[in-house]
Amino acid sequence: MGRAFEFRKGRKMKRWDRMSKDFTRIGREIVIAVKEGGSNPDTNSRLRTAMQNAKGVNMPKDRVEAAIKRASSKEEGNYTEVVYEGYAPHGVAIVVETATDNPTRTVANVRMYFNRGNGALGTAGSSDFTFTRKGVFKLAAEGLDAEELELELIDFGADEVYADSEEDEHGQEKHYIVVETPFTEFGQMQKALEQKGLNVISAQLQRIPNATVHLEGEQLDEVMNLIEKFEEDDDVQAVYHTLG
């Protein structure tokens, strides 16, 4: 009984940690978007995307509004977007996207994680070539058929359309439809989905690995521990890897 309780408690804490991380990440997306294009989502597509993503992770409306207001203030500093590339042990490529108000701190932390995790921080282009950048949209699955939707969206740049699911912060399975597009078609697809009135849970530019590395046992644990270190850092927005 005690072990079962501890297990459930541990899972709950992980979900809350993930939610807190999502709020921090999206808060920075909002600040960057407002600094770039203003506080009106009708004329700022990047802000509109960030607000959409906030809704997808159940970020409270007042927190979203506070982030927009804060970003509009001259007192709010700018975040610099920096991408770091490198390798985990056992040949796993890693790309780390960050948004930071202190690049010196961030690069020091990234280098430390690589070094302590038996990996190596590389130079620009050292591992990014192992990924393809794509637009990835998650839609609420209710009332949608993936095959029919693919036919509707193929003219707007849809590469793949498929059903998927994941656990939400309450441990409930959440079903959705994923739409993948080439990097260059992201804006066109976003506009098409808005015009069709579809319920978009999230819209992101992601790095999809061209090939993956399969590991097991201690080797897998070693790489996963390194990835988790990156994901726990507040300056890190996303971590991409070739672990299969």
N, C-alpha and C positions, 0 to 999 in steps of 0.2 A: 504493500500500500504506500509506504513511504517513498520507495523508488519511483512508483508510478506518478506520485504527486510531484517529485522533483523533476521527472522527465517532462511533465506537462508544464511545470513552472519554467523550465529551461526553454522550452519551445516558445512559450508566451514571451519571455524576455527577449528572445531572438527576434520575434515578430515586432515587438515594440522598438527594439534597436533599429531594425530595418525601416520602420515607419519614420522614426526620428531622423535617420539618415536621408530618407527620401524627401522629407520636409526641408532639410538643410540644402540638399542638392537643388531642389526646385526653387527654393528661395533665392539661390544664387543665379539660377537661370532667369528668374524674373528681374533681378537687379540688372544683369547684363543686357537683357532685352530692352528694358526701359532706358538705360543709358544710351543704347544704340539708336532706338527708334521712337522714344517717347512713351507716354503712359496710356495711350488710347489703343486698345486691342483691335479696334476696327481698322486702324491704319498701320498697325505693327504686327505683322504675321508671326514674328518670333515670340512676342509677348502672348499672342493668342495661343500659340502652341504650348508655351509654358503654363498658362492658365488651364489649358486642356489637360496637361499632364498632372497638374495639381489636383484637379477634380478626380483623375484616375486613381490617385493614391489617398483619396479622402482627406486632403489637406483642407482644414476649415477655411471658410470664405473670409473670415476676419483676418486670418494670417496672410492670405493672398493679398487682400487689400492693404494690409500693413506693409507688406514687402514692396508693393507698388509705390505706396506713399513714401516709404523710406528711400527707395531708389530715385524718386523724383527730387529728393532733398539734395542740396549742394554739399551737405555735410557727409553724405554717404560716399565712401571711397569706391574706386573702380576695381573690378576683378579682372585679372589677366588670365586668358585661357592658354594653357600650355599643355602640349602633348609630349609624353615621355615614352621611349621605346626601350625594350631590353629583352632579356631571356631569363626565364626561371631555369632551375636545373632540369636535366633530362630533355633538353631541346625544345621546351615549350616557350613559344613566343608570347610576349606580353606588351600591350599598349595601354598606357594609363592616361586618361583625359582628366585635366585638373582645371579648376577655376580658383584663383588665389589672389589675396591682397598682399602677399609676401612671397614672391617667387624664390627668394633665397632660402627661406624656411622650407618651402615645398620641395625643391630639388634636393635639399639635404636629407629630408625624410624619405623621399623616393629612393635615393642612393642607398640610404641605410637599410631600407626594407630589402632591396636587391642583395646587398652584401650579406646581411644576416641570414637571408633565405637561400644562400649559396647560388644566387643568380648574378646577373651583370647588367648594369645600366648601359645602354648603347647610345649611339648617335642617331640623328635624324635619318630615317630611311633604313635603319638596321633591321627592323622587324615589321614595320607597317606594310611592307610589300606582301606579307603573308595573309593579309586581310583585304576584303573588298568592302568599300563603304556603300551602304544601302539605306534607303528610307524604310523604316519599319513602323507600321500602324497597327494598333490593336483596337478592334471594334467589339462592342457588346454583341454577343452571339445571338441573342434572342431575335427570332424572326428572320434570321439570315441563313442562306445556304452557300457554302464556300464555292461550289462549282458555278452556281448561277452568278454569284458576285464577281467571280473571276471574269466571266464573259462581259459583264457590265464595265469592268475597270481596265480591261486589257488595253483599250485605246488611250488610257490615261497613264500608261507606263507600268501596269502591274506585272511583275515578274512571277510572283507566286502568291497564291491565296489559299490558306489552309486553316483548319480548326485546331485550337490548342486550349490548354487550361493550366491553372496554377492555384496555389493556396493564397488567400488574402490574409490580412493582418489578424483575422479572427479564426484562421485555420479552416475556413470554408473553401471548397473548390469553386473556382471562378472560371467560367467558360467564355472564350472569345474567338474572334476570327482575326488572323494575322494577314496583313497585306504587305508584301515586300516590293520595293521599287528600286530602280537604279538611283544613285546619288543625285544625278542631274534632273530626275523627274519628281523629286520630293515635293517641291512647291506646287507643281501641277496636280499631283495626286491629292495633296492636302486640300486644294481648292475644290477638286471634284467631290471629295467626301463631304465637304461642307455643303456644297450645292445639293447633294443628294439627301442631306439631312440625316446622315448616319451618325450613330452614337460612338464617337471616337474616344476610347479610353486613354490612349497615349499615342504620341507621334514623335519618333526619334530618328536621328541619324546614327546608325550603328556600324560597327566593323564586324563583318562576318568572316570567319576563318576560311581560307581556301582549302586547307587540309588540316586534319587534327592528329594529335599524338595521344595514343592510348597508354595509360599507366595504371598500375595496380599497387596495392599494399603500401609500404613505406614511401615509395617514390610518389604515389598519388597524394598521400598525406603531406609530404614535403612541399609539393607545388600548391596544394590547396591552402596550406598555412600561409604561404607567401601571398597568395591572392587575397585572402582574408585580411591580412595586414594592410594592403592597399585599400580595400573596401571600407575599412574602419576609419581611415583618415578623412577628416572633414573637408580637406582641400580637394579630394578626389571625387570627380563626378561620375566616372565610369571606368571599368577595367575590362579589357578584352584579352582573350587568350586562345591558344590553339589546343588546349586540353580537350580531348574527346570523351 
